[in-house]
Amino acid sequence: MTTPNELRLLPWSGPEGKPCFLSTDERGGYMSRLADNVEAVQLGTAAELLEEASETLNNRDVALDEMRRLANELSGVLRDVLRVATSRGHLLAVDEPRP
């Protein structure tokens, strides 16, 4: 079992939007692989939405409703990407060799 400072932040929220954490020594375990797959989907979605955002912002005739939809989607994707970055950054810090 991992120590409390080695908990992995999972790429989804629990009840009431609270963060979920995984405590395991199995990096290749089912939940770890599931979290890796969800993160990959989230990052792929972010890349696709970024491309869409670039196209939309280059269109001077875009409707206000379309811009609002885009802003809402970008906010959600940014939240997901930030969670992935936080989780992976924590994992990197845990994996760094100690002097």
PyRosetta script that sets phi, psi and omega in degrees:
from pyrosetta import init, pose_from_sequence

init()
pose = pose_from_sequence("MTTPNELRLLPWSGPEGKPCFLSTDERGGYMSRLADNVEAVQLGTAAELLEEASETLNNRDVALDEMRRLANELSGVLRDVLRVATSRGHLLAVDEPRP")
pose.set_psi(1, 143.6)
pose.set_omega(1, -180.0)
pose.set_phi(2, -78.8)
pose.set_psi(2, 159.1)
pose.set_omega(2, 175.4)
pose.set_phi(3, -78.5)
pose.set_psi(3, 161.6)
pose.set_omega(3, -176.7)
pose.set_phi(4, -55.6)
pose.set_psi(4, -30.2)
pose.set_omega(4, -179.5)
pose.set_phi(5, -81.0)
pose.set_psi(5, 1.0)
pose.set_omega(5, 179.2)
pose.set_phi(6, -111.1)
pose.set_psi(6, 17.0)
pose.set_omega(6, 178.0)
pose.set_phi(7, -66.5)
pose.set_psi(7, 141.7)
pose.set_omega(7, 178.0)
pose.set_phi(8, -95.9)
pose.set_psi(8, 126.2)
pose.set_omega(8, 173.6)
pose.set_phi(9, -72.4)
pose.set_psi(9, 122.5)
pose.set_omega(9, -178.9)
pose.set_phi(10, -84.9)
pose.set_psi(10, 155.1)
pose.set_omega(10, -174.3)
pose.set_phi(11, -82.4)
pose.set_psi(11, 25.8)
pose.set_omega(11, 175.5)
pose.set_phi(12, -143.1)
pose.set_psi(12, 162.1)
pose.set_omega(12, -179.8)
pose.set_phi(13, -101.1)
pose.set_psi(13, 156.2)
pose.set_omega(13, 175.8)
pose.set_phi(14, -93.7)
pose.set_psi(14, -163.0)
pose.set_omega(14, 178.5)
pose.set_phi(15, -56.0)
pose.set_psi(15, 142.7)
pose.set_omega(15, 178.7)
pose.set_phi(16, 60.7)
pose.set_psi(16, 23.4)
pose.set_omega(16, 176.8)
pose.set_phi(17, 74.7)
pose.set_psi(17, 11.7)
pose.set_omega(17, -179.3)
pose.set_phi(18, -75.1)
pose.set_psi(18, 147.6)
pose.set_omega(18, -179.5)
pose.set_phi(19, -66.6)
pose.set_psi(19, 150.1)
pose.set_omega(19, 175.7)
pose.set_phi(20, -110.8)
pose.set_psi(20, 141.7)
pose.set_omega(20, 179.9)
pose.set_phi(21, -127.1)
pose.set_psi(21, 152.7)
pose.set_omega(21, 178.1)
pose.set_phi(22, -117.2)
pose.set_psi(22, 130.0)
pose.set_omega(22, 176.5)
pose.set_phi(23, -116.9)
pose.set_psi(23, 108.5)
pose.set_omega(23, 179.8)
pose.set_phi(24, -161.4)
pose.set_psi(24, 154.5)
pose.set_omega(24, 173.3)
pose.set_phi(25, -94.1)
pose.set_psi(25, -4.0)
pose.set_omega(25, -176.9)
pose.set_phi(26, -93.0)
pose.set_psi(26, 96.9)
pose.set_omega(26, 177.8)
pose.set_phi(27, -67.3)
pose.set_psi(27, -27.0)
pose.set_omega(27, 180.0)
pose.set_phi(28, -100.1)
pose.set_psi(28, 13.7)
pose.set_omega(28, -179.8)
pose.set_phi(29, -70.6)
pose.set_psi(29, 169.4)
pose.set_omega(29, -176.1)
pose.set_phi(30, -55.3)
pose.set_psi(30, -50.5)
pose.set_omega(30, -176.6)
pose.set_phi(31, -67.2)
pose.set_psi(31, -36.5)
pose.set_omega(31, 177.3)
pose.set_phi(32, -64.4)
pose.set_psi(32, -43.9)
pose.set_omega(32, 178.4)
pose.set_phi(33, -65.5)
pose.set_psi(33, -40.1)
pose.set_omega(33, 177.8)
pose.set_phi(34, -61.3)
pose.set_psi(34, -45.8)
pose.set_omega(34, 178.2)
pose.set_phi(35, -61.7)
pose.set_psi(35, -42.2)
pose.set_omega(35, 177.7)
pose.set_phi(36, -59.9)
pose.set_psi(36, -43.7)
pose.set_omega(36, 179.8)
pose.set_phi(37, -65.6)
pose.set_psi(37, -42.5)
pose.set_omega(37, 178.3)
pose.set_phi(38, -63.5)
pose.set_psi(38, -42.3)
pose.set_omega(38, 178.0)
pose.set_phi(39, -61.0)
pose.set_psi(39, -41.9)
pose.set_omega(39, 180.0)
pose.set_phi(40, -62.2)
pose.set_psi(40, -41.7)
pose.set_omega(40, 177.7)
pose.set_phi(41, -64.6)
pose.set_psi(41, -44.1)
pose.set_omega(41, 179.7)
pose.set_phi(42, -61.0)
pose.set_psi(42, -43.2)
pose.set_omega(42, 179.4)
pose.set_phi(43, -67.9)
pose.set_psi(43, -37.3)
pose.set_omega(43, 176.3)
pose.set_phi(44, -64.0)
pose.set_psi(44, -42.5)
pose.set_omega(44, 177.6)
pose.set_phi(45, -62.3)
pose.set_psi(45, -40.5)
pose.set_omega(45, 179.0)
pose.set_phi(46, -62.4)
pose.set_psi(46, -42.3)
pose.set_omega(46, 179.8)
pose.set_phi(47, -63.8)
pose.set_psi(47, -42.5)
pose.set_omega(47, 178.7)
pose.set_phi(48, -64.9)
pose.set_psi(48, -42.6)
pose.set_omega(48, -179.0)
pose.set_phi(49, -68.7)
pose.set_psi(49, -34.0)
pose.set_omega(49, 176.9)
pose.set_phi(50, -62.3)
pose.set_psi(50, -41.6)
pose.set_omega(50, 177.3)
pose.set_phi(51, -64.0)
pose.set_psi(51, -44.3)
pose.set_omega(51, 177.7)
pose.set_phi(52, -61.4)
pose.set_psi(52, -40.7)
pose.set_omega(52, -179.8)
pose.set_phi(53, -62.8)
pose.set_psi(53, -41.8)
pose.set_omega(53, 178.9)
pose.set_phi(54, -60.3)
pose.set_psi(54, -44.4)
pose.set_omega(54, 179.3)
pose.set_phi(55, -65.1)
pose.set_psi(55, -43.6)
pose.set_omega(55, -178.4)
pose.set_phi(56, -64.8)
pose.set_psi(56, -42.2)
pose.set_omega(56, -178.3)
pose.set_phi(57, -69.4)
pose.set_psi(57, -23.4)
pose.set_omega(57, 176.7)
pose.set_phi(58, -79.9)
pose.set_psi(58, -12.7)
pose.set_omega(58, 179.9)
pose.set_phi(59, -90.6)
pose.set_psi(59, 109.6)
pose.set_omega(59, -178.0)
pose.set_phi(60, -71.8)
pose.set_psi(60, -15.6)
pose.set_omega(60, -177.4)
pose.set_phi(61, -98.7)
pose.set_psi(61, 13.7)
pose.set_omega(61, -177.4)
pose.set_phi(62, -67.5)
pose.set_psi(62, 139.6)
pose.set_omega(62, -178.7)
pose.set_phi(63, -74.8)
pose.set_psi(63, 152.9)
pose.set_omega(63, 179.3)
pose.set_phi(64, -60.2)
pose.set_psi(64, -40.3)
pose.set_omega(64, 178.4)
pose.set_phi(65, -60.9)
pose.set_psi(65, -38.9)
pose.set_omega(65, 178.3)
pose.set_phi(66, -65.5)
pose.set_psi(66, -40.1)
pose.set_omega(66, 177.9)
pose.set_phi(67, -65.3)
pose.set_psi(67, -39.7)
pose.set_omega(67, 177.6)
pose.set_phi(68, -64.0)
pose.set_psi(68, -43.7)
pose.set_omega(68, 178.6)
pose.set_phi(69, -60.2)
pose.set_psi(69, -45.6)
pose.set_omega(69, 179.9)
pose.set_phi(70, -61.5)
pose.set_psi(70, -44.7)
pose.set_omega(70, 179.6)
pose.set_phi(71, -61.9)
pose.set_psi(71, -41.0)
pose.set_omega(71, 177.9)
pose.set_phi(72, -64.1)
pose.set_psi(72, -44.7)
pose.set_omega(72, 179.3)
pose.set_phi(73, -65.4)
pose.set_psi(73, -41.5)
pose.set_omega(73, 178.2)
pose.set_phi(74, -62.9)
pose.set_psi(74, -38.3)
pose.set_omega(74, 177.8)
pose.set_phi(75, -61.5)
pose.set_psi(75, -44.9)
pose.set_omega(75, 179.3)
pose.set_phi(76, -64.3)
pose.set_psi(76, -43.6)
pose.set_omega(76, -179.2)
pose.set_phi(77, -67.8)
pose.set_psi(77, -39.3)
pose.set_omega(77, 178.0)
pose.set_phi(78, -62.5)
pose.set_psi(78, -39.5)
pose.set_omega(78, 177.1)
pose.set_phi(79, -60.3)
pose.set_psi(79, -45.2)
pose.set_omega(79, 179.0)
pose.set_phi(80, -63.2)
pose.set_psi(80, -45.6)
pose.set_omega(80, -178.1)
pose.set_phi(81, -65.6)
pose.set_psi(81, -38.0)
pose.set_omega(81, 177.6)
pose.set_phi(82, -64.1)
pose.set_psi(82, -39.7)
pose.set_omega(82, 178.1)
pose.set_phi(83, -64.5)
pose.set_psi(83, -42.9)
pose.set_omega(83, 178.3)
pose.set_phi(84, -62.4)
pose.set_psi(84, -45.4)
pose.set_omega(84, -179.8)
pose.set_phi(85, -62.5)
pose.set_psi(85, -41.7)
pose.set_omega(85, 178.7)
pose.set_phi(86, -63.2)
pose.set_psi(86, -45.9)
pose.set_omega(86, -179.8)
pose.set_phi(87, -62.9)
pose.set_psi(87, -48.7)
pose.set_omega(87, -178.3)
pose.set_phi(88, -68.4)
pose.set_psi(88, -36.2)
pose.set_omega(88, 176.4)
pose.set_phi(89, -62.9)
pose.set_psi(89, -39.8)
pose.set_omega(89, 177.6)
pose.set_phi(90, -65.8)
pose.set_psi(90, -42.6)
pose.set_omega(90, 178.9)
pose.set_phi(91, -62.3)
pose.set_psi(91, -39.1)
pose.set_omega(91, 178.4)
pose.set_phi(92, -63.4)
pose.set_psi(92, -42.1)
pose.set_omega(92, -179.3)
pose.set_phi(93, -64.3)
pose.set_psi(93, -36.9)
pose.set_omega(93, 179.3)
pose.set_phi(94, -70.3)
pose.set_psi(94, -35.3)
pose.set_omega(94, -176.4)
pose.set_phi(95, -81.8)
pose.set_psi(95, -13.2)
pose.set_omega(95, -178.3)
pose.set_phi(96, -63.9)
pose.set_psi(96, 137.3)
pose.set_omega(96, 177.3)
pose.set_phi(97, -65.4)
pose.set_psi(97, 143.1)
pose.set_omega(97, -179.6)
pose.set_phi(98, -101.4)
pose.set_psi(98, 139.9)
pose.set_omega(98, -178.7)
pose.set_phi(99, -68.2)
pose.dump_pdb("model.pdb")
